[in-house]
């Protein structure tokens, strides 16, 4: 029972996932600081308020705080942009460098005797054993 648990925990996917969660938690602080310290002041300079949380729609006595949704949407778009351009795109470029180049198919020529396709470097036809120049 413990051996199965040990194998599960030490499997590469579990360790990778644990590292991703820890890095994601640390990255959350950076993104929150970016939104709070840089993006919100830019919004305040443009709109006149530090964020959209004051935007509220009153419908039949209920308050719809769509400003909070806008704040969350902006934060999500910033996180998605940073993750794409800071992690996904560079890792994709790096992995492309290590992909093996697919081998070109061998050049073929036609045997003058039996008209079958044989490799261009062949000196003898593999079908009829005719010498090929």
C-alpha positions, -999 to 999 in steps of 0.1 A, spaced: 0 0 0 27 25 9 48 15 -21 19 24 -44 15 58 -26 53 64 -29 52 56 -66 22 80 -71 39 109 -52 72 105 -69 57 103 -104 68 132 -125 33 147 -131 26 151 -94 59 168 -87 54 191 -117 19 200 -106 31 208 -71 58 231 -85 33 248 -107 10 254 -78 38 269 -57 50 291 -86 14 301 -93 9 312 -57 41 333 -58 31 347 -91 -3 358 -77 15 383 -55 34 398 -84 2 402 -105 -18 417 -76 10 442 -71 10 450 -109 -27 456 -109 -28 475 -76 3 496 -80 5 502 -118 -27 494 -136 -51 510 -111 -32 543 -110 -34 543 -148 -71 537 -147 -74 565 -121 -55 589 -144 -78 580 -173 -112 575 -156 -108 595 -124 -112 565 -100 -86 540 -89 -107 510 -100 -141 501 -112 -155 488 -78 -176 519 -74 -196 510 -106 -230 497 -94 -262 492 -112 -294 493 -91 -322 471 -104 -355 467 -85 -338 474 -52 -309 450 -58 -273 462 -64 -253 447 -93 -217 454 -87 -204 450 -122 -174 472 -114 -159 443 -93 -164 420 -123 -146 445 -145 -117 446 -120 -115 408 -120 -117 407 -158 -88 432 -162 -68 412 -137 -75 379 -156 -65 395 -189 -33 408 -174 -24 374 -159 -33 356 -192 -12 380 -212 18 377 -189 15 339 -188 13 337 -226 41 361 -235 63 353 -204 59 315 -202 40 298 -230 56 315 -260 92 313 -248 88 276 -238 73 268 -271 102 285 -289 127 266 -268 110 233 -274 109 239 -311 147 242 -311 150 207 -296 125 189 -319 142 166 -343 141 177 -379 120 152 -399 142 134 -424 134 141 -460 121 111 -479 148 96 -500 149 108 -536 135 82 -560 142 72 -596 125 49 -620 141 16 -630 145 16 -669 138 -21 -671 107 -27 -648 96 9 -643 94 5 -605 104 33 -581 138 27 -564 160 50 -543 181 74 -563 214 61 -547 207 25 -557 229 8 -583 207 -22 -588 169 -24 -589 154 -42 -559 126 -56 -580 142 -70 -611 179 -68 -601 188 -48 -632 219 -27 -630 209 10 -629 232 38 -638 
